[in-house]
Amino acid sequence: MQQSDYIKLEEKYGAHNYKPLDVVIERGEGVWVWDVDGNKYMDCLSAYSAVNQGHCHPRIRQAMIDQLQKLTLTSRAFRNDQLGLFYEELCALTNSHKVLPMNSGAEAVETAIKAVRKWGYEVKGVPEDRAEIIVCGDNFHGRTISIVSFSTDLGSRRGFGPFTPGFKIIPFGNAGALEATITPNTVAFLVEPIQGEAGVIIPPEGYLKEVREICTANNITLILDEIQTGLGRTGKLLAEEHEGIEADITLVGKALSGGFYPVSAVLSNTEVLGVLRPGEHGSTFGGNPLACAVAREAIKVLVEENLIVNAADMGQRFLAGLERIKNSKIKEVRGRGLLIAVEFKPSAGGARKYCEQLKENGLLCKETHDNIIRFAPPLVINSEQVDWALDRISESLSS
């Protein structure tokens, strides 16, 4: 079959809820992928940062093979020999006290919402059904009904109401707006340390530190959604480390499995997660032995192969190279670690055409919010590969 045949099958039988580039990938290794026609590309999206360790990392692949030959699923009705070790190793790595495992990032966000509401009623003393959670405009935390209820993206909301109440929206990067919005019923502030889907929007320096102080002073749970920014992507294990703070709840996912399996986790303390009792929350697949074995190896790879340090070093090289590109239609280049964006002026006519040109030149990336290209290659990328990518990007963006 040719690429056009696969695309026709998708268009005929699949729901049209995505608009992918027309490349049909069949194989991947490290930073590279190959399509069904044998063409080779550098992946500069990393499955939205789920493949931080590179495609088909041999250590993670072997851990998965070893585990699936023994046991894949028990449900949480029984214990398994991987779950406790996963808890211990993830807590030690992230300085957390408790872990609640789930599957997708959106499930982790929903779990955090439930937990902080219950904490608000049982610990803080908020009247029943009056809990408020503050979020930021231009956020992206997933696509469930509760999550799109507090999205400001019309494309995510239109046609899906009625929406879940209990959320207040403030501007991102404005600590004063947070302080002004707090009421006695506020139980949490949910925020991305860097807004990835919005186009790699980095808040002002000191913002997270000020937010941390405000939440502490007002007895509010600070929830950091690190599903995209966490696990090395920004040159630190967690993006919160850039300002030396710790959230009350940290959400991780995507790269937690190195792209092999859906794994996410809510990281917190006993006070917050301790309010959940048997039967109140769970998942058949959450914490299954296959997921735990894969995640354990995935986080070991991040640390033992120095991928976090590499993300910082290669990110600086990548960002500096992009800043040297001359194109009058580029509005801004910004990034942290290997989470980088090039934003074009509205007069450029959108970023999609540049992504299509990059594909023709052997590099895969994806536009976001029409005028922005996000570059996020696997953290295994080396200096020679960064320079290779920059040559292709410069050629495509300068033409």
N, C-alpha and C positions, 0 to 999 in steps of 0.2 A: 504493500500500500504506500502511496505517496502522501505528503503532508496535506494536500488538498482533500484527500479522501478522509483522513482523520478529522479534519476541520468540519467537513460536511456532516459527519456522524455526530459531532458535538452540537452543531447548529440544529440538526434535525431532532435529536432525542434529549438534549440537555436544556434546562432552564437557562434563560439568557440573563443571568444575574452578574456576569463578568464580561469585560471587554478586553481580552488578552491580546498581546501581540501574536501575529500569525506565525508562530514557530512551534513545532511539535517535538518536544524533547524526549529522548528515550534513554539517555545514559548520562551520568555525572561522576566526576572525580575531582576532589579539591575545589578549585575555583572554576573549573571547566565543565561545560555540558555539551552534548552532541545531539543534533536532531536526527530524525528518522532517515534523512538523506545523507547523513555522515558529516554535515557541517559542524564546525567547532566554534563555540562561543565562550567568552568569559561571563560568568554570572555576577552581575553587580547589583542584585536585589537580595540574594540569599533567602528566597522564600519569605520576604519581609522579616529578615533576621532570624529565621528559624534554623538556618544552616550555618551558624557561626563557625562550627568546627569543620566546614567544608563538606562537599557532597560525598556520601558513602564512606565516611571516615572508617578505616579498617578496624580500629580498636572498638569503636561503638558497634560496628557491624558484627564483630565476633562476639561481643557481650550479648547482643540480641540473639544470635544463632545459638549460643550456649544455653541461654535461658529458655528460648522457645522449644528446645529439645527436652526440657524438664517440666516446665509448668508455665502457663500463660495467664490463667485467670481463676480466681477462687470466689470473687466478689468479697466484700468486706464482712460477709457472714462468718468467715473463718480468717485466721491469721496466715501470713506467709513469711518466708524466711528472708525476703528482700525489703519489706516495708520498713522495719525498724532500723535497718542499716541505712536506708535512704534518708529517713528522718535525721538520724544522727549526723551523717555526713553533710547534709544540706544545712542543718542548723550550725554546725561547726564552721562551715564555709561562710555563711551569711550573718553570723552572730545572732541567730534567731533562737527563740525558746520553744516554739511550737510550729508544726507544719500541718496543713490540711491539703491533701493531694486531690487534684481534679484532672480534667483532660484538656480542655481548651482554655484559651485566655479569657474568653467571655464568661465561661463557667467560674473562673477564679474571681472575676469582677463581681458576678452575681453573688458568689459566696461571701465576699467581703461586705457587700451591701447588707445581706441578711445578718451577718455577724455583728456589724456595728449598730444596726438597728436594735438587735436584741440586747447588746451591751448598753445601749442608751436607756432602754427600759429597765433593765435589771440592775445596772451598776450606777449609771448617772442619775436615774430617777426622772427621765423624760416621760410625760404622760403617754399612755398607750396610743399607738397609731398617729403620733404627732412628730415623730423623728424627722429631722431635716438633714440632708447631705448636700454640701456645697461642691460644685464642680466648675470647670472652666469652659468658656466658649471655645469653639474649634477643636474640642476634644475628640479623641477616638478611643473607645474602650471596648468596642465589639458591636454586634448587631442584634442582640436579643431585644425584646419589647421594652424591658425596663431600661436597658442601656440607650436605645435610640430615643427613649422618652426625655433624656437630658442632652441629646445631641443638638447642635445648632446647624448641622448640615441638612438642608432641605431634602436632598436626595435620599438621605437615610430615614427621614421622618414621613415624607409625603405618602399618604394612603395607608398608614399603619396604625392610626389612632383607634380607640382612645388610649391615652398614655398613662404610665404609672406616675402617681404624684409623689411629692416628698423631696424634690430636688430644686436647688437654686443655682443659677448660672451667673458667674462673674467673669471679668476679663482675665486671661492668662497673663501671668507675670506681674500682677498688681496686688501686692500684699495688703495695701490699704483697703482695697475692695473686699478682700477676705474678712478683715477685721470689722468692717462696717456691716457685713451681711450676717454675722453671727448673732444668733438668738439663744435663749435658754434651751430651745429644742434642737439646736445643732449638735449632731453626734459625730460628724466626720467631714473632712475635706479630702476629696478624691482628685488626684492630679497626676499628670505625666511629668516627670522631671524635664524631659524635652518632648515637645509634641511632634511625634514622628509622622503620622499620617497627614497632619496639617502642613507638612513641608519642612521638617527639621527646624522647628521654632524653638530657639534657645532663650530661656528667660534671663532677665538682668542678673548680673552677678550679685549674690547675696540674697536672692529671692527665696530660695529653699530654706536657707538658714532663718530668715525672718518668718517664713511660714511655720517652721518648726516651733519657734518661740511663741507665736500667736496661738497655735494649737495647744501647746503645753499650758499656757496661761489661762486658756478658756476651757480646759478639760475636754478637748476635741481630739478624736482619733485622726491622725494623719495617715492617709492611704496613698502610697506611691505605686502607680501602675508602671512597673519596670518590665512588662512583658516584651516590649521591643527594645528598650534601652538597656536592659539588664544583661548579665552574663557576658560581660566583656565588650559589648558593642561600642561603648563610648570611650574605651581605654581604661576603664575601671570595672571591677566586678559588677558593681551597681552604680548607676549614675548619681545617686545620692552622695556617694563618696567624694565627688568633686567639691562639695561644700561641707564635708565632714559632719553630716547629720545622719540620724537613723529614724526611719519611719516607724509608726506603731504597727502598720501592716504594709508589707511589701508583696506585690504580685509578680510572679515570674512564670514564664511559659516558653513557647517557641523553642529557643536554643537549649532549653532544659533537656531535650532529648536528642539534640543534634540533627533534627529533621527526620528521625527514624520512626517516631511514634508520637501521638498527641499526649503530652504531659504538661500539666501546669500545677502551680502550688500557691497557697496563701501562707505567707510567713508572718508570724506574729508572736504575741506573748500569751501567757496563761490567762491574764485578765480578760482579754478579748475573746480568744478562741475557747476559753473555758466556759463560756455561756452556752455553747452548743452541747446538747445532750443526745444520747442514742435515739435515733429515729427522726431527729429534727433536720438533718441535712446529710447528703451523701451522694454516691454515684456508684453504679455497678462496676464500672471500669476504673474509677479513681483509686490509685494506689495499688493497682494490680502488679503482680510480680514481674511481668515482662516490662512494664513501664518503669518500674523502680530500678531494675537491672540496667536498662538502657540509660536512664537518667544518671545513675551513679557513675557510669563510665563516661558519660558526656561531660559531667562537671570535672571529673579527673583529667580529661583531655584538655579542657580549658586551662587548668592550673599547671599541669605537668608539662605541657607543650608551650607554655608561656604565650598563649594566644592573647591574653589581656594586654600584656606589655606590647606585643606586636601590633595590636589594634591601635594603641596610642602612637607608636612610631610610624606605622604605615599611614595612619590617618593624617598625621602632620605632613607627610610627603604628598599624599593624594590631594589634600586641601591646598597646599602651596602650589601644586601643579595646575589645579583648576583656576586658581587666582591669576595665573599668568596668561590664561586664554583671553584673547582679544575678540570681543563680540559686543558691539554697541547695544545689542538687545538684551544682554545679561544685566539684570537688576542687582543681584547679590549672589555671592558664594558664601556658604556658612556650613559649619559642622563641628562635631566633636568626636574624636576617635574616628571610626569608620562608619559613622552615620553623617552623611554629607548631602547637601542640597545645592543645586543651581537653580535660582529663580530667574525667570525671564520677565521682561516688561510686557504688559498686555499687548503692545503693538507687535510683539513677536509672532502672534497668531497661534499660541499654544505650544506646549512642550512635546506633544505626541509625535510630531513630524521628526523631531530630533531623536526620539527613541527609536523610531523606525529606521532612520539613517544609521544610528549606532548599531542596530541589528544587522544591517547590511555590511557594516564594518567589523562584525564579529564580537559585539559587546551587547549584553542584554541588561536593560534597566526599564523602569516604568515611571510614567508621569503620575503626579498627584496634584489635585486642585488645579488642573488645567495647565498652569504656567510653571510648574516646578518638576524637576527631575531629581529623584533621590538616588544617590549612589551608596550602596551598602554591600560591598563584596564580602565573602567569607573571611574570617579573621586569620586564616592560614595564608593569605596573600603575602607575597614577598616583594622586595623592592623592584626586581626586574619586571614582575607582573604589573605592579603599580605603574611603572613607566610605560609598559606596553599599552595599558588601558588609557593613560593620559595621551599618548600619541593618537589613539583612535578617537578619543573624545575631542581633542583639539581639532582634528581633521573634520569631524562631523559638526562641531559647533561653530567652526570658523567658515564652513562652506556656505 
